[in-house]
Amino acid sequence: MSSVRIVTDSNASLSPELIRRYNIQVIPHIIRVGRARREETPDFTADQLFQMVRENRNENCTQLPRLEAPDVNRLVDLYRQWGQEAEQILAIHMSSHLSPMWRQSRRAAEMMMGRYRIRVIDSQTTSMGLGMLVEMAAQAAAEGATIHEVARMVNGAIPRMYATFFAETLHYLERSADLGVAQSVLGTLLGIKAMLIMEDGTLIPLEKVQEREEVVEKLYNFVAEFACIEQIGVVQHRYEQAQEMFLERLKEGMPHVPVRLVPYVPSLAAHLGPNVLGAIVYEGTL
């Protein structure tokens, strides 16, 4: 058994087989919509989240989803349990700009200081990007790497994770990407879709498009800028046709690059809303 236990949260795109193989511990986010709360479990979908939003809409406004982390005492209990099974713990979490999990996990680790060796890393990414970092860490730990070696490898890979998304529901971006209310209202009236990129873990509006064909072209151009791509992840919600067009472009232009279809999990949907197409790129080294 590895002396380093890998911990992450429910935003990470990980297969059940991978979780079992490396005994990865996954802490679920809590999704709050108004007074309604639900844990982000594998059977909780983005469509179910949007149904919660509809059910909690009042006469004046839509209650946007918020991510919460478990109570710090709950995390302390979990770390205590895992600390009895492994010598060291490395936790890798969704970007701290999008989720409170990193801060809460770090707080729990500080409360355990002196009893267990725990390191907590802000991935500065989401979805497949987070999942890939966790997978790298788990493989290295299984091969006998120390917690310092694993952390150094993960920190070295973080700057090579890139993500961009197109989102139609601009109301969500007022909070998650600091989009102005006036921009949101006008953009919605004009049918504009926002292109966002992730920089240092923050969602930043980059430009606007109106046609879905433009979305595919701009998404491909974003990916094509990278010289040495190891893997591409594609995530979508109600963009099936545009996704197929994008996959065809990737197949034609980058036939040797592995492409993974990534589930649109509620912890990402809470920030981007419905009607989304995006790509996550892991750039290798030349």
N, C-alpha and C positions, 0 to 999 in steps of 0.2 A: 504494500500500500504506500502511495506517495506520502511524503512528509509535508507536502504543501497542499492544502485544500483550497480549491477555487470556488469563489462565490460570485454571483452576479444577481441581476434583477430580471423581472419578467419582460422587460423591453428587448432583451437580447434574442436575436433570431437563432435558435438552437434546435436541432432535431432531438426528439426523445431518446433516440439511440445514442447520440453523443453525450447527452446528460447522464444516461445510465453508464456508459462506458467509462467515463472519467469521474463519476460520482460528483458532478457539479451541483452545487446548492443554489437554488433560484429563489430569491425573495420576491414575492408578488407586490406590485404596486397596488394601491387602493385608488380607484377612480371615483371621484365625487361629482355628482351633478345635483346642484341644489342640496337637498337633504338626503338624497339617495346615495348609497355607497356600495361599491362592489369590488371584490378582489379581481385582479387581472390574472385569470387562470387560462390554461390553453384552450378551453372551450368557450371563452368569452370573446366575441368577435367585435369588429368595428361597427358592423350594422346594429348589433345589440346596444352598443354605446350610443349610437345616434338615435335609437329608439328611446333610450333613457332620456336623451336631450329633449326629444319631442314630448315625452310624457311629463317632463318637469318644466315645460315652457309655461310662463305666466302671461297675463294680459299685456304687460309692458315690455318684456324682453325675454330673450333666450338665455337660459342658464348654461354657460359654457362649462365643459368638463374641466376638472382640476385633478392633478396627480398628487397623491399623498403617500408618504412612507409609513410603514408600521411604527407603532409606539417604540421609543428607544429602549424601553425595558424588555420588549419582545425581542428586539435585535440582540440585546445583551444576553438573553437566555439562549438564543440561537448560537451566538458566538461561543458561549460557554459549552454548549453541547458539541459543537464542531471542534472546539479546542481540545476536547477530551479524546477526539478521534484522529487528530493530526497535530503535528508539531507546530505548524505555521499556517496562517490563513491569508490569502490574497483575494480581496474583493474588488471587482471591476464593474463600474456602474454607468448607466445612461448619463449623458451630458448633464452636468449640474445646472446648466442654464435652462434645462427643460424638465428636470426632475429633482425633487428634494431628497432622493434616495442616497446620493453620495454624502450629503451633509449629515443625514441621520445615521448612516452607517459609520461615518468617521467619528461621530459623537459617541456611538456605542463602543467603537474600538478604543477611544481614549479612556472610556470608563473601565475598560478591561486591561489597561496598560499595566505591565508588571506581572500579569498572570499568564497572558498569551501573547504571542507575536502575531500581530495583525497589521496588514498594510491595505490601504483603501485608495483606489485609483479612479480619477475622473476620466472616463474614456473620451470625452469631448465629441462623442458621436452617438449614433442610435441604430437600432434595428440590426441589419446584417453587419454593419461596422462593429458594433458592440459584440455581436456573436462571434465574429472572426477573431477579435482580440481575446475573448474568453477561450475559444478553441485553441489558439496558439498557446495560451498560458497553460491550459489543461494538458496539452501534449507535452510541453516542456517539463511540467511538474511530474508527469508520469514517467518521463525519461530520467528523472533524478535531479533536475535543476533545483538550485536553492531558491528561496523566495526572492533574494536580491537579483539573481540571474533572470528569473521570470519577470519581475517588475521592470528590469532594465530593458528586456526584450519588448514588453508591452508598451512602455513609454517611447521606445524607438519606433514602434509601428504606428502609434497614434497620429503623427503628422502626415502619414501616407494614406489616411482614410479621408475620402472626399464624398460629399453627398449634395445632390440638388433635387428639388421637388417643384412640381407645378401644382398649384392649389386653386380651386375655383371658389371655395367658400371663404371669401375674404374676411368675414366677420371674425373668424377664429384667429386670423393673423394680427388683429388689433392688439391682442395680448401676447401671443407667442413670438411675433416678429416685429413688434412696435410699428405696425402699419397704422397710419392716422385714420381716425373715424371718417373724415371727409373723403380720403382716398378709398376707403373700404366701400362707402355708400356709392360713390361715383363709379368705381370699378365694377361693382355688382350690377349697376344699371346698364353699363356698357358691355357687360359680358366679358370682362377682362379676367384673365388668369394670371396669377402672380408666379414668377419664377424666383425661387429662393435657393440660396446656397448656405451650407454650414461652414462657419469660420470660427475656430476656437470654441466649438460647441454651441455657437449662437446661430439662430436662423436669421438670415439677412435678406430682405427683398432685393433682387438684382434688376429685373426688368419685367415687362408686361407683354402678354400676347393675347390674341383673341380667338384664333382658330386652333383646333386640335392638331391639324397638320403642322402648324408652326411649332407646337409643343414637341412633336417627334423630332423635327429638324434641329431645334435648339438643344434638345436633350442629347441627340447624337453628337452634335458639335462639341458639347461639353465633354463627353466621354472621349472623343477623338483627340482632344488636346494632350492626353497623357501618353507618354512614350513607351512605358513598360507596365501594362496592366496585368495583374495576376488574377483578378476576379472582379466581376460586375454583378451587382444585385439589382433587381428590378422590382419595384413595389407599386401597386396600383389599387385604386378603389373606383369602380364604375368607369374605368378607362380601358376596357378589354380590347376594343378595336385598335386604339392608339398603341396599346402595349404590344399587340401583334405586329403592328407596323414598325415599332421600335426594335423588336426582336429580329425582324427581317433585316433591318438596316445593320444591326450588329452582326448578324450571320454573314452578310455580304462583305462588310468592311473589316470585321475582326473575327474571322472564322475560327481562330485558335484560342480565343479568350473564353474561359468558362463563364457562363451566365447562369445565375441562380434566381428563380422567382421567389420573392420574399413575402411572407404574410404581412398584411397591414394591421398591426396590432393596436389595441385601444390606446396604449400609452403614447403612441405616435399620432394616432388619429385625434387624440384630445388636443393636439397642437395645430394640426393641418385641416381638420374637418373632412367632410365627404368630398368625393370627386378629385382624386389625386393621382398623379403619375410621377415617379421619381427613380433616380438611379444612385447607387452607392458604389464607389470605386475604391479598390485597394490597389495602390501603385507599388510595384516592386522596385528593386534597385537594378540599375544597369550594370 
